[in-house]
């Protein structure tokens, strides 16, 4: 598959990195020679220096043969023009990264499609909804719902109070008699591990389960976490993402937004309804406490400075806040979240890249997500009628050891399959895979 990516920044680079595992024909375009040099030394891709909105550059990149063109530069207009030109030149599908919220309105979709832009992606909006998901289940470090909530991927950090520390996966499975869940992955340090029955859980392991939504609260208690309902949220920062997040949260939560700049505070008040905007220094603990830090259920730090966000989250943890989320621009920080004491670190560019990545998946793919701090993917495949995999049990599919089927959705019921389970037409299969196994998995389900 030929794929052209405009923009070799965090979004473009991350997408190219994921695709590199699958030996795709990738051309990466950027005007910055330094970022192209970095891409060349770290990835097996073709690079092209130039303005992606240039007809000549796109022609040189071969967009007329491209299955997909992803315009992910930092300039909105460049991305839109690139997508439009690429489509007119013969590209089958185009995606453009945008900043403006008005472009994402439903009534704008058909207009952009007519112009040649098949999909618009806003990293800021996607990250804001990620915050909402994390606050809905604040005992968890990650949550992603499949099929409208039939089953979810959830992440939990194991600490000294967890009763399953030093248990084997086999022993944890014995707790699974009355509820539906399956441990599918462990993050241990910088390693992602697919656990086997004899794997022993350790303190500071970050374990991921697929669990039926009705069983999540019970599972949370089994792993030793408290179920806390978030009501009061403090947002640190007055950035565009902070504004978008506050607009989403203020419908269901009591929200206080802290911003230092007086002029920005005035502008924020105009765009928010029930959110209380406070002009204060977010680095001053005394001021935060005066504004009610200690009574907050959650603090979400969304300034433009990663280190400031981490420090604000650590101050919140010290003050007894139950849930902390920090936005970081450095993708290398993502793996450090639990080690430094912050519940969850998020990166809007990685969230956007993972969202875009679903457009290049093969097979009957319904949904896709990734685990924070890992390149692994959770993919939902649809089983078509007459597919060869319906003639075998799961054990006979010979999945790679770095891939595992976590759940099967059948007739609105979430099932936890064993090796002798046989798939049926119209089943939805939720599968966890490390990058090196993705191409093999796709061949099986194609």
LOGUGU-209792 format. One record per residue (C-alpha): residue number from 1; residue in one letter; x, y, z. Coordinates in nm, 2 decimals. Example, Ala and Ser with C-alpha at 12.3 -4.5 7.8 and 13.67 -1.06 7.14 Angstrom:
BEGIN
PT seq type   east  north     up
PT   1    a   1.23  -0.45   0.78
PT   2    s   1.37  -0.11   0.71
***
This chain:
BEGIN
PT seq type   east  north     up
PT   1    x   0.00   0.00   0.00
PT   2    x   0.14   0.34  -0.10
PT   3    x   0.09   0.60   0.17
PT   4    x   0.20   0.97   0.16
PT   5    x   0.24   1.16   0.48
PT   6    x   0.28   1.53   0.48
PT   7    x   0.45   1.65   0.80
PT   8    x   0.73   1.46   0.98
PT   9    x   0.65   1.60   1.32
PT  10    x   0.52   1.39   1.61
PT  11    x   0.19   1.29   1.44
PT  12    x   0.35   1.20   1.10
PT  13    x   0.65   1.03   1.25
PT  14    x   0.44   0.82   1.48
PT  15    x   0.21   0.70   1.20
PT  16    x   0.52   0.63   0.98
PT  17    x   0.67   0.43   1.27
PT  18    x   0.36   0.22   1.32
PT  19    x   0.35   0.15   0.94
PT  20    x   0.72   0.07   0.92
PT  21    x   0.64  -0.26   1.10
PT  22    x   0.42  -0.36   0.80
PT  23    x   0.67  -0.28   0.52
PT  24    x   0.43  -0.02   0.36
PT  25    x   0.55   0.20   0.08
PT  26    x   0.57   0.53   0.27
PT  27    x   0.68   0.87   0.15
PT  28    x   0.73   1.14   0.42
PT  29    x   0.72   1.50   0.31
PT  30    x   0.84   1.80   0.52
PT  31    x   1.01   2.14   0.46
PT  32    x   1.25   2.08   0.75
PT  33    x   1.56   1.89   0.65
PT  34    x   1.65   1.81   1.02
PT  35    x   1.32   1.62   1.09
PT  36    x   1.36   1.44   0.77
PT  37    x   1.72   1.34   0.86
PT  38    x   1.58   1.21   1.19
PT  39    x   1.31   1.01   1.01
PT  40    x   1.56   0.86   0.77
PT  41    x   1.79   0.74   1.05
PT  42    x   1.51   0.58   1.25
PT  43    x   1.26   0.46   0.99
PT  44    x   1.25   0.27   0.67
PT  45    x   1.07   0.53   0.46
PT  46    x   1.13   0.76   0.16
PT  47    x   1.16   1.13   0.25
PT  48    x   1.10   1.43   0.03
PT  49    x   1.19   1.79   0.12
PT  50    x   0.93   2.05   0.01
PT  51    x   0.60   2.21   0.06
PT  52    x   0.33   1.94   0.06
PT  53    x   0.07   2.19  -0.07
PT  54    x   0.28   2.22  -0.39
PT  55    x   0.15   2.04  -0.70
PT  56    x   0.51   1.96  -0.80
PT  57    x   0.61   1.81  -0.46
PT  58    x   0.29   1.60  -0.45
PT  59    x   0.36   1.48  -0.81
PT  60    x   0.71   1.39  -0.71
PT  61    x   0.58   1.20  -0.41
PT  62    x   0.35   0.99  -0.64
PT  63    x   0.02   1.08  -0.48
PT  64    x  -0.17   0.97  -0.80
PT  65    x  -0.09   0.61  -0.69
PT  66    x  -0.14   0.66  -0.32
PT  67    x  -0.40   0.46  -0.13
PT  68    x  -0.39   0.72   0.14
PT  69    x  -0.26   1.07   0.19
PT  70    x  -0.23   1.21   0.54
PT  71    x  -0.18   1.58   0.57
PT  72    x  -0.05   1.63   0.93
PT  73    x   0.17   1.94   0.92
PT  74    x   0.13   2.21   1.19
PT  75    x  -0.04   2.44   0.94
PT  76    x  -0.41   2.39   0.89
PT  77    x  -0.44   2.56   0.55
PT  78    x  -0.14   2.36   0.42
PT  79    x  -0.32   2.04   0.53
PT  80    x  -0.65   2.12   0.37
PT  81    x  -0.49   2.23   0.04
PT  82    x  -0.26   1.92   0.04
PT  83    x  -0.56   1.69   0.08
PT  84    x  -0.77   1.86  -0.19
PT  85    x  -0.48   1.86  -0.44
PT  86    x  -0.39   1.50  -0.36
PT  87    x  -0.75   1.38  -0.42
PT  88    x  -0.78   1.57  -0.75
PT  89    x  -0.45   1.41  -0.86
PT  90    x  -0.57   1.06  -0.79
PT  91    x  -0.52   0.97  -0.43
PT  92    x  -0.79   0.73  -0.31
PT  93    x  -0.84   0.87   0.04
PT  94    x  -0.73   1.19   0.21
PT  95    x  -0.71   1.30   0.58
PT  96    x  -0.63   1.65   0.70
PT  97    x  -0.53   1.77   1.05
PT  98    x  -0.71   2.08   1.15
PT  99    x  -0.73   2.32   1.45
PT 100    x  -1.05   2.52   1.39
PT 101    x  -1.36   2.37   1.56
PT 102    x  -1.59   2.51   1.30
PT 103    x  -1.44   2.28   1.04
PT 104    x  -1.55   1.98   1.24
PT 105    x  -1.92   2.08   1.24
PT 106    x  -2.15   1.81   1.09
PT 107    x  -2.28   2.05   0.82
PT 108    x  -1.92   2.11   0.70
PT 109    x  -1.84   1.75   0.64
PT 110    x  -2.02   1.72   0.30
PT 111    x  -1.85   2.04   0.19
PT 112    x  -1.51   1.91   0.26
PT 113    x  -1.59   1.58   0.10
PT 114    x  -1.69   1.75  -0.22
PT 115    x  -1.36   1.94  -0.22
PT 116    x  -1.17   1.62  -0.18
PT 117    x  -1.10   1.60   0.20
PT 118    x  -1.24   1.26   0.31
PT 119    x  -1.17   1.31   0.69
PT 120    x  -1.08   1.59   0.92
PT 121    x  -0.89   1.52   1.25
PT 122    x  -0.85   1.76   1.54
PT 123    x  -0.58   1.65   1.79
PT 124    x  -0.72   1.90   2.04
PT 125    x  -1.08   1.77   2.03
PT 126    x  -0.97   1.40   2.04
PT 127    x  -0.75   1.47   2.35
PT 128    x  -1.03   1.65   2.52
PT 129    x  -1.26   1.35   2.48
PT 130    x  -0.98   1.13   2.60
PT 131    x  -0.99   1.33   2.93
PT 132    x  -1.36   1.28   2.95
PT 133    x  -1.33   0.91   2.92
PT 134    x  -1.06   0.90   3.19
PT 135    x  -1.27   1.10   3.43
PT 136    x  -1.57   0.87   3.39
PT 137    x  -1.37   0.59   3.55
PT 138    x  -1.11   0.77   3.76
PT 139    x  -0.98   0.45   3.93
PT 140    x  -0.84   0.35   3.59
PT 141    x  -0.54   0.49   3.40
PT 142    x  -0.70   0.41   3.06
PT 143    x  -1.04   0.32   2.93
PT 144    x  -1.17   0.26   2.58
PT 145    x  -1.52   0.14   2.51
PT 146    x  -1.62  -0.10   2.23
PT 147    x  -1.96  -0.14   2.08
PT 148    x  -2.12   0.14   2.27
PT 149    x  -2.00   0.00   2.61
PT 150    x  -2.06  -0.37   2.59
PT 151    x  -1.70  -0.42   2.68
PT 152    x  -1.40  -0.20   2.76
PT 153    x  -1.03  -0.20   2.76
PT 154    x  -0.92  -0.07   3.10
PT 155    x  -0.58  -0.01   3.25
PT 156    x  -0.49  -0.03   3.63
PT 157    x  -0.17   0.04   3.81
PT 158    x  -0.08  -0.22   4.08
PT 159    x   0.05  -0.08   4.40
PT 160    x   0.13  -0.22   4.75
PT 161    x  -0.24  -0.23   4.84
PT 162    x  -0.34  -0.45   4.55
PT 163    x  -0.44  -0.80   4.66
PT 164    x  -0.34  -0.95   4.32
PT 165    x   0.03  -0.84   4.35
PT 166    x   0.25  -1.16   4.36
PT 167    x  -0.04  -1.36   4.21
PT 168    x  -0.01  -1.55   3.88
PT 169    x  -0.24  -1.48   3.59
PT 170    x  -0.38  -1.83   3.65
PT 171    x  -0.48  -1.73   4.00
PT 172    x  -0.63  -1.40   3.89
PT 173    x  -0.84  -1.60   3.63
PT 174    x  -0.98  -1.81   3.92
PT 175    x  -1.14  -1.49   4.05
PT 176    x  -1.32  -1.47   3.71
PT 177    x  -1.59  -1.72   3.78
PT 178    x  -1.88  -1.48   3.82
PT 179    x  -1.77  -1.17   3.62
PT 180    x  -1.63  -1.14   3.27
PT 181    x  -1.28  -1.01   3.22
PT 182    x  -0.95  -1.11   3.07
PT 183    x  -0.60  -0.98   3.14
PT 184    x  -0.44  -0.92   2.80
PT 185    x  -0.13  -0.70   2.86
PT 186    x   0.13  -0.59   3.11
PT 187    x   0.34  -0.28   3.09
PT 188    x   0.65  -0.34   3.30
PT 189    x   0.90  -0.06   3.28
PT 190    x   0.95   0.00   2.91
PT 191    x   0.83  -0.35   2.81
PT 192    x   0.49  -0.46   2.69
PT 193    x   0.42  -0.82   2.78
PT 194    x   0.14  -1.05   2.68
PT 195    x   0.09  -1.25   3.00
PT 196    x   0.07  -1.63   3.01
PT 197    x  -0.10  -1.83   3.29
PT 198    x   0.22  -1.85   3.49
PT 199    x   0.31  -1.48   3.46
PT 200    x   0.35  -1.33   3.81
PT 201    x   0.21  -0.98   3.87
PT 202    x   0.44  -0.73   4.04
PT 203    x   0.41  -0.40   4.22
PT 204    x   0.41  -0.11   3.97
PT 205    x   0.29  -0.33   3.69
PT 206    x   0.04  -0.16   3.47
PT 207    x  -0.21  -0.43   3.38
PT 208    x  -0.47  -0.41   3.11
PT 209    x  -0.80  -0.60   3.10
PT 210    x  -1.08  -0.65   2.86
PT 211    x  -1.39  -0.64   3.08
PT 212    x  -1.77  -0.62   3.04
PT 213    x  -1.88  -0.27   3.14
PT 214    x  -2.12  -0.41   3.40
PT 215    x  -1.83  -0.59   3.57
PT 216    x  -1.58  -0.30   3.58
PT 217    x  -1.67  -0.18   3.93
PT 218    x  -1.63  -0.53   4.06
PT 219    x  -1.30  -0.58   3.88
PT 220    x  -1.17  -0.25   4.02
PT 221    x  -1.24  -0.37   4.37
PT 222    x  -1.07  -0.71   4.30
PT 223    x  -0.75  -0.52   4.20
PT 224    x  -0.77  -0.31   4.52
PT 225    x  -0.89   0.02   4.39
PT 226    x  -1.16   0.25   4.53
PT 227    x  -1.46   0.35   4.32
PT 228    x  -1.47   0.73   4.33
PT 229    x  -1.72   0.93   4.14
PT 230    x  -1.57   1.25   4.01
PT 231    x  -1.77   1.56   4.06
PT 232    x  -1.53   1.85   4.11
PT 233    x  -1.25   1.91   3.85
PT 234    x  -0.98   2.17   3.83
PT 235    x  -0.82   2.24   3.49
PT 236    x  -0.48   2.40   3.50
PT 237    x  -0.41   2.63   3.20
PT 238    x  -0.60   2.84   2.95
PT 239    x  -0.48   2.68   2.63
PT 240    x  -0.72   2.59   2.34
PT 241    x  -0.72   2.23   2.47
PT 242    x  -0.81   2.35   2.82
PT 243    x  -1.09   2.55   2.67
PT 244    x  -1.22   2.26   2.47
PT 245    x  -1.19   2.02   2.76
PT 246    x  -1.38   2.26   2.99
PT 247    x  -1.66   2.30   2.73
PT 248    x  -1.70   1.92   2.73
PT 249    x  -1.67   1.87   3.10
PT 250    x  -1.89   2.16   3.23
PT 251    x  -2.20   1.98   3.11
PT 252    x  -2.16   1.71   3.37
PT 253    x  -1.90   1.83   3.62
PT 254    x  -1.83   2.13   3.84
PT 255    x  -1.53   2.28   3.67
PT 256    x  -1.28   2.54   3.79
PT 257    x  -1.02   2.67   3.53
PT 258    x  -0.70   2.83   3.65
PT 259    x  -0.51   3.07   3.42
PT 260    x  -0.25   3.33   3.50
PT 261    x  -0.30   3.57   3.21
PT 262    x  -0.58   3.82   3.28
PT 263    x  -0.66   3.89   2.91
PT 264    x  -0.68   3.52   2.84
PT 265    x  -0.92   3.47   3.14
PT 266    x  -1.15   3.73   3.00
PT 267    x  -1.16   3.56   2.66
PT 268    x  -1.22   3.22   2.83
PT 269    x  -1.52   3.36   3.02
PT 270    x  -1.68   3.45   2.69
PT 271    x  -1.66   3.09   2.56
PT 272    x  -1.76   2.90   2.87
PT 273    x  -2.10   2.87   3.05
PT 274    x  -2.08   2.72   3.40
PT 275    x  -1.70   2.69   3.44
PT 276    x  -1.55   2.92   3.70
PT 277    x  -1.25   3.09   3.55
PT 278    x  -1.00   3.20   3.81
PT 279    x  -0.70   3.43   3.74
PT 280    x  -0.42   3.27   3.95
PT 281    x  -0.07   3.14   3.92
PT 282    x  -0.10   2.76   3.87
PT 283    x   0.26   2.71   4.00
PT 284    x   0.17   2.87   4.33
PT 285    x   0.04   2.59   4.56
PT 286    x  -0.10   2.84   4.81
PT 287    x  -0.32   3.00   4.54
PT 288    x  -0.44   2.66   4.42
PT 289    x  -0.53   2.56   4.77
PT 290    x  -0.71   2.89   4.82
PT 291    x  -0.92   2.80   4.51
PT 292    x  -1.01   2.46   4.65
PT 293    x  -0.74   2.22   4.53
PT 294    x  -0.78   1.99   4.83
PT 295    x  -1.15   1.94   4.77
PT 296    x  -1.11   1.85   4.40
PT 297    x  -1.17   1.49   4.28
PT 298    x  -0.95   1.54   3.98
PT 299    x  -0.69   1.79   3.84
PT 300    x  -0.62   1.81   3.47
PT 301    x  -0.31   2.00   3.38
PT 302    x  -0.32   2.14   3.02
PT 303    x  -0.07   2.42   2.99
PT 304    x   0.17   2.45   2.70
PT 305    x   0.46   2.33   2.93
PT 306    x   0.49   1.96   2.99
PT 307    x   0.71   2.00   3.30
PT 308    x   0.47   2.25   3.45
PT 309    x   0.18   2.01   3.39
PT 310    x   0.37   1.72   3.56
PT 311    x   0.46   1.94   3.86
PT 312    x   0.10   2.07   3.90
PT 313    x  -0.02   1.71   3.89
PT 314    x   0.23   1.60   4.15
PT 315    x   0.12   1.90   4.38
PT 316    x  -0.23   1.78   4.33
PT 317    x  -0.14   1.42   4.43
PT 318    x   0.04   1.56   4.74
PT 319    x  -0.28   1.76   4.83
PT 320    x  -0.48   1.44   4.82
PT 321    x  -0.65   1.47   4.48
PT 322    x  -0.76   1.13   4.37
PT 323    x  -0.72   1.16   3.99
PT 324    x  -0.45   1.35   3.80
PT 325    x  -0.40   1.39   3.43
PT 326    x  -0.12   1.58   3.27
PT 327    x  -0.07   1.68   2.90
PT 328    x   0.28   1.64   2.78
PT 329    x   0.43   1.74   2.44
PT 330    x   0.73   1.50   2.47
PT 331    x   0.61   1.16   2.37
PT 332    x   0.90   0.99   2.56
PT 333    x   0.73   1.11   2.89
PT 334    x   0.43   0.88   2.83
PT 335    x   0.60   0.57   2.96
PT 336    x   0.70   0.75   3.28
PT 337    x   0.35   0.84   3.41
PT 338    x   0.31   0.59   3.68
PT 339    x   0.68   0.59   3.78
PT 340    x   0.67   0.96   3.86
PT 341    x   0.33   0.95   4.04
PT 342    x   0.10   1.10   3.79
PT 343    x  -0.21   0.88   3.71
PT 344    x  -0.21   0.94   3.34
PT 345    x   0.00   1.14   3.09
PT 346    x  -0.15   1.21   2.76
PT 347    x  -0.01   1.35   2.43
PT 348    x  -0.26   1.49   2.19
PT 349    x  -0.04   1.42   1.89
PT 350    x  -0.01   1.05   1.97
PT 351    x  -0.39   1.03   2.03
PT 352    x  -0.44   1.18   1.69
PT 353    x  -0.19   0.96   1.52
PT 354    x  -0.35   0.65   1.67
PT 355    x  -0.69   0.77   1.55
PT 356    x  -0.56   0.83   1.20
PT 357    x  -0.39   0.49   1.20
PT 358    x  -0.73   0.31   1.19
PT 359    x  -0.76   0.43   0.83
PT 360    x  -0.47   0.21   0.72
PT 361    x  -0.58  -0.11   0.89
PT 362    x  -0.69  -0.39   0.66
PT 363    x  -0.97  -0.64   0.70
PT 364    x  -1.31  -0.56   0.83
PT 365    x  -1.19  -0.32   1.10
PT 366    x  -1.45  -0.16   1.32
PT 367    x  -1.24   0.02   1.58
PT 368    x  -0.89   0.06   1.69
PT 369    x  -0.71   0.21   1.99
PT 370    x  -0.37   0.19   2.15
PT 371    x  -0.22   0.16   2.50
PT 372    x  -0.06   0.47   2.65
PT 373    x   0.32   0.42   2.65
PT 374    x   0.31   0.12   2.41
PT 375    x   0.30   0.08   2.04
PT 376    x   0.06  -0.22   2.08
PT 377    x  -0.29  -0.20   1.94
PT 378    x  -0.63  -0.32   2.03
PT 379    x  -0.82  -0.39   1.71
PT 380    x  -1.19  -0.48   1.66
PT 381    x  -1.24  -0.71   1.35
PT 382    x  -1.58  -0.80   1.20
PT 383    x  -1.61  -1.16   1.09
PT 384    x  -1.78  -1.18   0.75
PT 385    x  -2.01  -1.46   0.64
PT 386    x  -1.82  -1.76   0.50
PT 387    x  -1.48  -1.64   0.63
PT 388    x  -1.23  -1.93   0.66
PT 389    x  -1.17  -1.85   1.03
PT 390    x  -1.52  -1.97   1.12
PT 391    x  -1.41  -2.32   1.02
PT 392    x  -1.15  -2.34   1.30
PT 393    x  -1.13  -2.29   1.67
PT 394    x  -0.92  -2.00   1.80
PT 395    x  -0.65  -2.24   1.90
PT 396    x  -0.63  -2.36   1.54
PT 397    x  -0.59  -2.00   1.40
PT 398    x  -0.22  -2.01   1.50
PT 399    x  -0.20  -1.65   1.61
PT 400    x   0.15  -1.52   1.68
PT 401    x   0.26  -1.54   2.04
PT 402    x   0.25  -1.16   2.04
PT 403    x  -0.12  -1.14   1.97
PT 404    x  -0.42  -1.26   2.17
PT 405    x  -0.80  -1.25   2.12
PT 406    x  -0.94  -1.09   2.43
PT 407    x  -1.31  -1.09   2.37
PT 408    x  -1.58  -1.18   2.12
PT 409    x  -1.90  -0.97   2.08
PT 410    x  -2.19  -1.18   1.97
PT 411    x  -2.56  -1.08   1.96
PT 412    x  -2.50  -0.80   2.21
PT 413    x  -2.32  -1.03   2.45
PT 414    x  -1.95  -1.00   2.54
PT 415    x  -1.78  -1.34   2.55
PT 416    x  -1.44  -1.43   2.69
PT 417    x  -1.32  -1.70   2.46
PT 418    x  -1.09  -2.00   2.52
PT 419    x  -0.87  -2.19   2.27
PT 420    x  -1.16  -2.42   2.18
PT 421    x  -1.40  -2.13   2.10
PT 422    x  -1.52  -2.12   1.74
PT 423    x  -1.60  -1.78   1.58
PT 424    x  -1.92  -1.72   1.38
PT 425    x  -2.03  -1.49   1.11
PT 426    x  -2.10  -1.14   1.23
PT 427    x  -1.89  -1.18   1.54
PT 428    x  -1.68  -0.88   1.64
PT 429    x  -1.34  -0.99   1.76
PT 430    x  -1.14  -0.77   1.99
PT 431    x  -0.77  -0.85   1.96
PT 432    x  -0.45  -0.73   2.12
PT 433    x  -0.14  -0.72   1.91
PT 434    x   0.22  -0.60   1.94
PT 435    x   0.34  -0.42   1.63
PT 436    x   0.54  -0.71   1.49
PT 437    x   0.23  -0.93   1.48
PT 438    x  -0.01  -0.69   1.32
PT 439    x   0.05  -0.78   0.95
PT 440    x   0.01  -1.15   1.03
PT 441    x  -0.31  -1.09   1.22
PT 442    x  -0.45  -0.88   0.93
PT 443    x  -0.38  -1.17   0.69
PT 444    x  -0.57  -1.41   0.91
PT 445    x  -0.88  -1.18   0.94
PT 446    x  -0.86  -1.03   0.59
***
